[in-house]
Every structure is written in structure tokens, then in C-alpha cells.
Amino acid sequence: MLTALFAAAAITAACDLERPSGEPGCTRAAVDALPMNAIQAVGTHNSYKLPIAEKEMALLRSANPKQADALDYAHRPLAEQLDAGARQLELDLAYDPAGGLYADPVFRRMVRDTTPYDLAPLRGPGLKVLHAQDVDYRSVCPLFAECLRQVRAWSQARPDHAPLLILLNLKEGAVGIPGGVTAPAFDAPAMDAIDAEIRAVFPEAALITPDGVQGRHPSLKAAVAAGAWPTLGQARGKVMFACDCPPDQVARYRGARKVLEGRVAFVNIEETSPAAGYITLNEPVEQQARIAAAVKAGLIVRTRADADTVEARTNDRARQAAAFASGAQYVSTDYMRPDPRFPAYEARLPGGLTVRRSPVQPGR
């Protein structure tokens, strides 16, 4: 830990940790000695999301203009986001064990939309990736397995990349559309299916897992407090998953486990839990002190630079500035690239870096 702290102190603010320059204050040796939770990078929110088709958006806007504004954003393919510097992605999963549950969206039927979109992948069984069934269902990779394969291919081609964080939101219930589909709850088999689909694509050596970080410590909380995260050098080319889920889903994912034994993903959980290693704190203005405290305690934190298109529409950078200052390792945005309708707004690390040393360091 002391070596890592000395290394952190020597690294300049202009050093890109993903591509060290070799200059004083930015050597590969110093950078790679940092613990992986000492970094800060930008990621994307609902990374899979394509735009809602024009006729369907018009229907939504007539019924709920505020919700239409909130959903009026989209992203490029996952590999393009990663190429642009995203080091955190977010995927929303919907359980579909028999297949076909989400293959006939109500909004598409209501407006008789003919905008091209291949619904065939939704007809087979497996975990689906979509935002809101029947309304906001278009995805750059509608199958979870396909999203994983795309990330794995990108990662294998760039083995020196900084560790990627992939957040998982689990969609359950109805969206309030008459005649719409109710997404089934993630029961124990569904939770096991998440891990199985991940492990079918990513070998153990490519993953950063709770068991791997906990090691022989009595809990994950104790491990991260003791500085047990891999170094950046050890974490290069690897992927970490986290269930960004409410407490009831976290409890179902953990089951009867004391911590997260055998599970692939970390979980969004209170800092006092024995399973604490990751936490979502999405309000960087109101929660700035809590974010900084969590980082200092060894946790990895995700926060958001913007939400619901609000900041982009007014070019408001206050939330973004608070997110970067908070020390959160991963700052999520819908605007790594500006939307042509709101060209002034984007969210990137200061100085155009891909990965930098976080302004708040663990253990300090």
C-alpha cells in the first residue's frame, strides 16, 4: 500500500494512466503500481440504447412530454464507445427464459412503425438487453451474450486497456402500457443465468471478481479496506461486473452467501456490509462527501455527470464538475460525444485523458 501511495504522489495530473508517456511523473512502472481503485475514468449510461423510432417517440411525447425528454438520447455501438474512451458500460437485463416475451412491442404495433429494427434476436430464449419493454426496446446488442462477446473482442484486441466496469440493471415488472408485457422477476435461476452467460464469454483470468479481491480476508469490506484491489498493472485487460441493483435484488443475487462466494458480480450495497466493495452514488452534488468517504474506504464508486438530458439541454456543467471532484472512479454520462441538437455539452475527463489519477485517493 505504501508503494502505491508513493507512486500516486509522483504521478502528474496530466498523466494518462492508460497510455503512460514515460516522462517523469508518468512512467509505466509508477502508473502500474497504483491500485486499480485509485483511477478515474468516464463511462456511459444505458450504453446499449438506440433512439426511439420517430413515430413511437411522437406517441410517447403526446402522452408524457417529460418522460419523452428523459428518454431522448442514444449511444453508438459498444466498441465505438470503448474506442472513444468509455471505461464503464451499463446494460439493462430483462429475463426471458422461454423466448419471445419482448418480441412484439406495443408501441411499435400502435403506430404501425416500419422503422427497420431486427426483432428476431428477441424471439429466442436468454437474457435480453433493453431499457423499457414495449416502449424503449431498441438496443445495439439485444442479447446479453452478444453484448458480452462484443466487449470481449474489443478487450482481447487491446490487452493494455484500463479495467472496464460493466454495470447490470435488472428490469422487472410492467411499464404501465395497456397490453404491455410484465417482465418476470429475477429469481434464483435468473441470477445464476447472469453469471453463466458472463462465464461463457469471459474466462476467469479476464475477470475481476469478488472472490479474487477478497482472497483470505474475512469479508470483501475488510479486503478493500486493506487495499486488496489488484494494481492497475494487474488489472489491465480485465473486466469487472457490478449488479447496480436495489436491495431486494442484491439479496436475491447473494442468496444464502456470507459475502459473494462464487458470484461474478460485485453488488451495489451499503458501505457497512461485509459485501461492500462497490457502490452506486449517482448524485455527486448532494452525495459528494459520501462518495469521497467511500473512495477513501477502498470502495469503487460510480456516479453520474448528467441525467435525463437535463444538463445537455442547458449546457449545465455543475453536476459534471462535482462528479469529477468527488473522486468516484467511474463517472457516467450520456454525452461522451455531443448530441448535434445540444452541441455545447459533453462529458470528458479534464485534459482529454482516458484515465487519470482520481483526485481522491483510497486510504487517505
Secondary structure, 3 states (H helix, E strand, C coil): CHHHHHHHHHCCCCCCCCCCCCCCCCCHHHHHHCEHHHEEEEEECCCCECCCCHHHHHHHHHHCHHHHHHCCCCCCCHHHHHHCCCCEEEEEEECCCCCCCCCCCHHHHHHCCCCCCCCHHHHCCCCEECCECCCECCECCCEHHHHHHHHHHHHHHCCCCCCEEEEEEEECECCCCCCCCCECCCCHHHHHHHHHHHHHHCCHHHEECHHHHHCCCCCHHHHHHCCCCCEHHHHCCCEEEEECCCHHHHHHHHCCCCCCCCCCCEEECCCCCCCCCEEECCCCCCCHHHHHHHHHCCCEEEEECCCCCHHHHHCCCHHHHHHHHHCCCEEEECCCCCECCECCCCCCCHHHCCEEECCCCCCC
